[in-house]
């Protein structure tokens, strides 16, 4: 669930919708209550979730309903106070988006953020965490691919796990490499809701091109809809022509 698509960074590989806002906290609660069987809530999508003015109220509601929290953040707003609050809440997993291992490489990709501040925030969280799993996610870019092993090694010493993902070919940038589609389970067990309630077909439908309706009118109805099921039938088949599947890097591997 996208708490917001606003961000405090202007990353070179990210292209966000010009229409931006914050998810209404009552809609957020409504969605959680509609899916009692859901095990995990991911309160992020195309923006920085810590910008939401009611961020901690949303996190508390997740835990009140006995669900896991998987948070994605650039780490720049994660002060010591916020880190302590998240740990006290019992956050299950936090993923830090990083593309470099020093000031030059990082700030070249994550424009608008301060390397020293982000690194200090992440290292502090790691030093006081309890059962929370920490992950560094690195987008493989033309700007960092020649040093990717060095970057991975750096972050392996500072978090529990490192994940390298291919750059999504969204926007004007040219993406390196040829990729082969593997298998995708996400439309079958993920529901993606943007800040304004728009339900997207999957987690790379950044601009709602494959919109399935609005969650305000009933998210469970959308989840079980004929339209959603027909799109699901087009995934993981030899003649898959869905544009989203053909540009996806979350389930691709280099030839």
C-alpha positions, 0 to 999 in steps of 0.5 A: 500500500502506497502511503505516498508517492511523494519523495525527498529525492530525485533519483536518476532512475526513478520516474514518478507520477506528476499527481502526488499525494498521501493515502488517507489513513482511514482508507489504509485501515479499511484495506487492512481490515478487508484482508484479515488473511493477509500476512504482511503489509508493505507500506510503500510503492513509488515514494518515501513512506516516512514522509506521510504525516501519520506514518507511525499511526499507520504502522501501529495499526498494522501491528494491532492487526497482527501483521508483519511490516516490510518497509522500504525506505531511502533511509534519509529520514530515519532519525534515531528517534524514528528508529527506536519507535520502529524497533519498539513497534516490532517492525519485521523487515526494513529495506534500504535503497542504496546504489553506492558505497561512498559519497560520490557514487551514492549522491550521483544516483540518489540526487538530493540525499546526503550520503553521510546522513543516510549511512549514519542512519542505517548503521545506527538502526543496525546497531540497535535492532532486535529481530528486524531483518535489514536489507540493502537493495541496490539497483544495477545501473550503467553508473554503478555496474562496473563497481557492483561487486565492491558496492555489494561487499560494502553493504554485506558488512553493514546489513543482514542481506543484500539484493541487486535488482535490474533497473526498470526501463521506465522513462527515457533512460536506456537500460543495459542488458538482455533479460529472460523472463522467469516466473511471477507470482505477484498478481496471485498473492499481492494487492497493489494499492496506490495512495489515491486508492487506485488498484494496480495490476502489479508492483511495476505498474507505477502509473496505473496503466493496468488499473483495476478500479479503486479500493474505496469501492471494495478491494476484495471485489477487485481482487476477485474480479473477472478483469483481474483474473483475466490478466492473471491468465496472461502471466507465465504463459509462452505468448505473454504480451503484457507490456509490464511483464516484458519490461519487468526486472523483478523476476528476470535474470541476465542471460 
